[in-house]
Every structure is written in structure tokens, then in C-alpha cells.
Amino acid sequence: MVMYNTQTIIAEVTPQGNCGVSILRISGKKVFNVMKEVLKKKLIPRYALFTKFLDIDLKTLDEGIAIWFPKPYSFTGEDVLELQGHGNPILVNLLLKRILKISGIRMAQPGEFSQRAFLNKKIDLTQAESIMDLISSSSVNSLKTSLNILQGNFSKNIKKIFKEIKKFHIYLEGILNFPDDINNKNDIFLKKNFIIKIKNFIKILKKIYKFSKNNNYIKNGVKVIISGPPNSGKSSLFNKITKKKLSIVTNLKGTTRDLIHEYVDFKGFLVEFIDTAGIRKAKNKIEKIGIKLAKKQIKKSDLLIFVIDSSKIEKKELKKYILFLKKNNVNITSFVVSNKIDLLKKHFRNNIKNKITKKNFVIDIIYTSVKNNIGLKTLKKYIIKIIKNNISNSESEKFGLIRNRQIQEIKKILISFKKIKIFFKNNFIYYDLISEEVKTSLKHLNNILGKNVSNNVLKNIFSKFCVGK
């Protein structure tokens, strides 16, 4: 069992700095001492009381709301007191110093409130990890998936598998302890029940593993790189989408040298747009470096928007796109934005297709005029459509944001389950080998939920939390 310091802890749970309200959280046995010495009254459980916060000489330091959450009905599972006062850092520090004078109270370490909630079995480890994801979420969908896992939906899947596997482990141990009772009925029972469930669990775990990439998109954002020949309107498009004038826009070629990044919330999806140097035969060393950086970034991205100039011969411009994909082994999803359609004659603009085929190569084209705001809504809808095709939102919400630690455990469970399937393929069932793999899978299922984890694992997880959480 992992042990922790039983001292009472305190921390500011609201951001530091001048603000309307600041909240101090105290958790542990000394909560009653704080009530007695700082509030001079015992509170009614879960009842918000407006009261004075007193210093050591019984003078008023501040006044605000005090709420007591008696154990075990609190976030940490311990007695918890929250003091909500005015958000002046000087006042907060004076109140902190006053409470810290009480023997047995110390400042909380990063993530210590959440760690105590985990150790007191108020939440499992997957829920604890989701708290950090919830706080750091940068999009609506990231928030939804983090909240889903905090509510225990991912844990339910793992606990369900654990419960069923545990039943069969007890059954197998009984057979191994009484080998004389092994008969054909045992074989039939295991093959009819256990192997069917194992196959089903493999499907569930594979699904979770598959959506781990989608979860990465939701958590860290989808990388969209804007590339193409110089002066096609890449930087203008980047500025328009991000609603910021981050890229330099001129008639001169080669003005974009470095990679320019900006995050945008696209209908609840976090999207990182990247503007790059125009692709051409560079005439100076700095531009060459910029083009090299652009090509390198494409391999790290999820979607490529290749911008061409509508006023030029389309056949030649599209040829540049096809050659670019082949020459640079571009394997990510890509499409063409044909910009500057305001420079075309009207009858051409009225007969534009959005999908053409060149040498068995199907090209999706969105026609725009960034200057005149033409086609930008269509472009945004198309980007969202591509993202949604790559991310099954309902499934991602169902499984939550799966972390690398959990993915590694799932990999190990899948190995054990696949071995069990092999042991069942033969006419003779290897009960002892199956039992060992079942034990191994139970161990890794427990690791996901945080049972029997080491101090080092916990320290690594909770040290990344903020102090007040």
C-alpha cells in the first residue's frame, strides 16, 4: 500500500494575483483547529457561512465564505475546509501565514489533494489523470472527453473486464488445485464462455487502442500545414483563418521564411495552423532553410492545404501539386485551395468544379478569394469534415483521453489475451499456461486503475498537477 504524509495540507486553489475571489483549501485532521482558532466557530457541514477570518490577536484579517466538508464526503475523503476571501495576494498570504502557524499544517505539494482523493479511494488513477487533462483542455471536445473519463466511463470498461476475468481466474485456480476433476465438461465450459468473452474483450481493447490516436488529436490539436508556390496567398489565408496578422503579406516572393504557428478552435476541435515558406527553387540560403523546414513539418502534420494561384494556368499549377506530393512522399490527407478567383473572368468562376482527375489522381479543390472573402466558409466546412472523418467523436468521448501509461498497459493485456486464444486452439487446453496469462492480464488491468502502483508512478503523475489540485 502506498503511504502518504498524514499532516494537514493547505493551498490556494484559485490562480494567484489580483482577482475578485481567492479560495484556500485545507484538508486533514487539523481542519477543526482552523475553525476554532481562525473562525472561532464550528461550521454546519456543507453550509456556506459568511464570517470573519481572524489573525493570532483575534483581529480581522479578511471576511468571506467558509464551507466545511466532513470526511468522507469531500473531494479528498478527509475533512476539508474552504475559505473564500477577497482576491488580494497580500490578504491571501497573511491568511496563509496565520493558518500555517497552527502545528501540523503545511503547504500542499503539487497534486496532493488529488493524490489523497486517489489514496482514499474517492477516485481511481484514470480519473485522477483526467483532472489534469480537464484543467489543460484547449477545446470543447477535449473538455468533453476529459469530463467523460473523470465521471468514470473509461474505468467502467476496465472494471467490467477485470470482474469477468477474475471470475474465470477463480474457476481456473479451482481446476488446477483439483487436477483429478478435470474433464471434458471443463473444456466445453471454458471454450463456450471464457474464449467468447476474451474475443469480445480483445475487440473492446483494440477499439480503445485505435482511438488513442484520435484522443491525441483532441487533446493536442490537429496540425494543418499551409504550403504551395510563392505569392499564391498562403500567408493571407493563414491570417484570415487565424484572424491575426501574424504572417507578412507582400507582392514580393519569399517573404515567409520561418514556420508560423497559431491555434484556432474549429467547431470544438483544436486546430494548429502552420504557415510555411513558398515552395520553389530558392535563390538564397535563408529561403532554402525555410523551404527545408516546411517540407520537414509536413511529415509531422495531419493535413496539408496546398494553395495555388487561380489566375495562372490551372493545369501547370496542379502539376506542381502532384509533383510535390510524389517528390516529398506526402502520406497525409491533402487538398488544393485555388486562390485569387477574383482575378478570373466571371463566366469561368460560375463553372468551377471542386473535384478533378489528373492521370488517375483525384484532386479535391476549394476555390477562394481570400481578398474578397469568397469560398472561406466552404473551406472551413471542408476542413471540419476531414477532421470529423478522422475522429469518431462519440467513441472518443466514450473512451476518454487515453494516456500513454494506460496505452502501454493495454498493449500488455492484449498480448496476454492473444496468448490465451492460442492456448485454446489446441485440442488439449493448457490450464496452467492460461492461468498465468490471466494473472498477468489482471495485474495490468489493476495498473490502469492504479491498484498496487509504486510510489514512483504516483509521484510522476501527481507532480505534474498544479499546487492547489
DAZILIN-V297293 format. One record per residue. N is the residue number from 0. RES is the residue in one letter. SS is DSSP state (~ for helix, > for strand, _ for the rest). OMEGA is omega in whole degrees, -180 to 180 (999 if undefined). Layout:
# DAZILIN-V297293
n: {N/N}
res: {RES/RES}
ss: {SS/SS}
omega: {OMEGA/OMEGA}
This chain:
# DAZILIN-V297293
n: {0/1/2/3/4/5/6/7/8/9/10/11/12/13/14/15/16/17/18/19/20/21/22/23/24/25/26/27/28/29/30/31/32/33/34/35/36/37/38/39/40/41/42/43/44/45/46/47/48/49/50/51/52/53/54/55/56/57/58/59/60/61/62/63/64/65/66/67/68/69/70/71/72/73/74/75/76/77/78/79/80/81/82/83/84/85/86/87/88/89/90/91/92/93/94/95/96/97/98/99/100/101/102/103/104/105/106/107/108/109/110/111/112/113/114/115/116/117/118/119/120/121/122/123/124/125/126/127/128/129/130/131/132/133/134/135/136/137/138/139/140/141/142/143/144/145/146/147/148/149/150/151/152/153/154/155/156/157/158/159/160/161/162/163/164/165/166/167/168/169/170/171/172/173/174/175/176/177/178/179/180/181/182/183/184/185/186/187/188/189/190/191/192/193/194/195/196/197/198/199/200/201/202/203/204/205/206/207/208/209/210/211/212/213/214/215/216/217/218/219/220/221/222/223/224/225/226/227/228/229/230/231/232/233/234/235/236/237/238/239/240/241/242/243/244/245/246/247/248/249/250/251/252/253/254/255/256/257/258/259/260/261/262/263/264/265/266/267/268/269/270/271/272/273/274/275/276/277/278/279/280/281/282/283/284/285/286/287/288/289/290/291/292/293/294/295/296/297/298/299/300/301/302/303/304/305/306/307/308/309/310/311/312/313/314/315/316/317/318/319/320/321/322/323/324/325/326/327/328/329/330/331/332/333/334/335/336/337/338/339/340/341/342/343/344/345/346/347/348/349/350/351/352/353/354/355/356/357/358/359/360/361/362/363/364/365/366/367/368/369/370/371/372/373/374/375/376/377/378/379/380/381/382/383/384/385/386/387/388/389/390/391/392/393/394/395/396/397/398/399/400/401/402/403/404/405/406/407/408/409/410/411/412/413/414/415/416/417/418/419/420/421/422/423/424/425/426/427/428/429/430/431/432/433/434/435/436/437/438/439/440/441/442/443/444/445/446/447/448/449/450/451/452/453/454/455/456/457/458/459/460/461/462/463/464/465/466/467/468}
res: {M/V/M/Y/N/T/Q/T/I/I/A/E/V/T/P/Q/G/N/C/G/V/S/I/L/R/I/S/G/K/K/V/F/N/V/M/K/E/V/L/K/K/K/L/I/P/R/Y/A/L/F/T/K/F/L/D/I/D/L/K/T/L/D/E/G/I/A/I/W/F/P/K/P/Y/S/F/T/G/E/D/V/L/E/L/Q/G/H/G/N/P/I/L/V/N/L/L/L/K/R/I/L/K/I/S/G/I/R/M/A/Q/P/G/E/F/S/Q/R/A/F/L/N/K/K/I/D/L/T/Q/A/E/S/I/M/D/L/I/S/S/S/S/V/N/S/L/K/T/S/L/N/I/L/Q/G/N/F/S/K/N/I/K/K/I/F/K/E/I/K/K/F/H/I/Y/L/E/G/I/L/N/F/P/D/D/I/N/N/K/N/D/I/F/L/K/K/N/F/I/I/K/I/K/N/F/I/K/I/L/K/K/I/Y/K/F/S/K/N/N/N/Y/I/K/N/G/V/K/V/I/I/S/G/P/P/N/S/G/K/S/S/L/F/N/K/I/T/K/K/K/L/S/I/V/T/N/L/K/G/T/T/R/D/L/I/H/E/Y/V/D/F/K/G/F/L/V/E/F/I/D/T/A/G/I/R/K/A/K/N/K/I/E/K/I/G/I/K/L/A/K/K/Q/I/K/K/S/D/L/L/I/F/V/I/D/S/S/K/I/E/K/K/E/L/K/K/Y/I/L/F/L/K/K/N/N/V/N/I/T/S/F/V/V/S/N/K/I/D/L/L/K/K/H/F/R/N/N/I/K/N/K/I/T/K/K/N/F/V/I/D/I/I/Y/T/S/V/K/N/N/I/G/L/K/T/L/K/K/Y/I/I/K/I/I/K/N/N/I/S/N/S/E/S/E/K/F/G/L/I/R/N/R/Q/I/Q/E/I/K/K/I/L/I/S/F/K/K/I/K/I/F/F/K/N/N/F/I/Y/Y/D/L/I/S/E/E/V/K/T/S/L/K/H/L/N/N/I/L/G/K/N/V/S/N/N/V/L/K/N/I/F/S/K/F/C/V/G/K}
ss: {_/_/_/_/_/_/_/>/>/>/>/>/_/_/_/_/_/_/>/>/>/>/>/>/>/>/>/_/_/_/~/~/~/~/~/~/~/~/~/_/_/_/_/_/>/_/_/_/>/>/>/>/>/>/_/_/_/_/_/>/>/>/>/>/>/>/>/>/>/_/_/_/_/_/_/_/_/_/_/>/>/>/>/>/>/>/>/_/~/~/~/~/~/~/~/~/~/~/~/~/_/_/_/_/>/>/>/_/_/_/_/~/~/~/~/~/~/~/~/_/_/_/_/_/~/~/~/~/~/~/~/~/~/~/~/~/_/_/_/~/~/~/~/~/~/~/~/~/~/~/_/_/~/~/~/~/~/~/~/~/~/~/~/~/~/~/~/~/~/~/~/~/~/~/~/~/~/_/~/~/~/_/_/~/~/~/~/~/~/~/~/~/~/~/~/~/~/~/~/~/~/~/~/~/~/~/~/~/~/~/~/~/~/~/~/~/~/~/~/~/_/>/>/>/>/>/>/>/_/_/_/_/_/~/~/~/~/~/~/~/~/~/_/_/_/_/_/_/_/_/_/_/_/_/_/_/_/_/_/>/>/>/>/>/>/>/_/_/>/>/>/>/>/>/>/_/_/_/_/_/_/_/_/_/~/~/~/~/~/~/~/~/~/~/~/~/~/~/_/_/_/_/>/>/>/>/>/>/>/_/_/_/_/~/~/~/~/~/~/~/~/~/~/~/~/~/~/_/_/_/_/_/>/>/>/>/>/>/>/_/~/~/~/_/_/~/~/~/~/_/_/_/_/_/>/>/>/>/_/_/>/>/>/>/>/>/>/_/>/_/_/_/_/>/_/~/~/~/~/~/~/~/~/~/~/~/~/~/~/~/_/_/~/~/~/~/~/~/~/_/_/_/_/~/~/~/~/~/~/~/~/~/~/~/~/~/~/~/~/~/~/~/~/~/~/_/_/_/_/_/~/~/~/~/~/~/~/~/~/~/~/~/~/~/~/~/~/~/~/_/_/_/_/_/~/~/~/~/~/~/~/~/_/_/_/_/_/_/_}
omega: {178/-179/176/-179/-176/177/175/-177/179/176/173/-176/175/-179/179/-180/-180/179/-177/-176/174/-178/172/178/177/-179/178/-174/-174/177/-179/177/179/178/-175/-173/-174/-179/-177/178/174/-174/171/-178/175/179/-179/-178/174/-174/178/174/-171/175/-174/179/179/173/-177/174/-177/173/-177/-176/175/178/178/176/-178/177/-2/-173/179/-179/-176/-175/177/171/-179/176/176/178/-178/-178/179/-174/174/-176/180/178/-179/-179/178/179/177/-179/180/-178/-179/176/178/-177/176/177/179/177/179/174/179/176/-172/177/179/179/178/176/178/-177/177/174/174/177/173/-173/179/178/178/180/-179/178/179/179/-180/-180/-175/-179/-178/179/-179/-178/176/177/-178/-177/178/179/180/-180/176/179/172/-177/176/180/-179/178/-178/-180/178/178/-179/-178/-179/180/180/178/-179/178/177/179/-180/179/177/179/-178/179/179/-175/-179/-178/-179/179/-177/180/178/-179/-178/-179/-179/-178/-178/-174/-173/-175/178/-180/179/179/179/179/177/178/-179/-178/177/179/179/-179/180/-177/177/177/177/179/177/175/-177/-177/-173/178/177/-179/178/-178/179/-177/179/-179/178/175/177/179/-179/-178/177/179/178/-180/-178/-179/-177/-178/178/178/-177/-178/178/179/176/176/-179/178/174/180/177/-178/-177/175/180/-174/172/179/179/174/-179/179/178/178/177/-178/176/177/-177/176/-174/177/178/-177/177/174/-174/-178/176/-174/-177/179/178/179/179/179/179/178/-180/-179/179/-178/-180/-179/180/-174/-178/-177/179/172/-179/-175/176/-178/-179/-176/177/-179/-173/-178/-179/-179/179/177/177/-180/-179/179/180/180/-177/-176/-176/179/-179/-178/-179/177/-179/173/-175/168/178/-172/177/179/176/179/178/174/-173/-176/175/-178/-179/-177/-178/176/180/176/178/180/177/179/-179/180/-178/-178/173/-178/171/-179/-176/164/-179/-180/-176/179/179/174/-176/176/178/180/-179/178/-179/178/179/179/179/-180/-179/178/-179/-178/174/-172/-178/180/-179/177/-178/-175/179/180/-177/-179/-177/179/-179/179/-179/178/179/177/-178/178/180/178/180/-179/180/176/179/178/180/-179/179/-175/-179/179/179/-179/-179/-174/-177/180/178/-179/179/-180/177/178/179/-180/178/179/-178/174/177/-180/179/-178/177/178/179/178/-177/177/-179/179/-180/-180/-180/-178/-171/179/-180/179/173/-173/-174/-176/999}
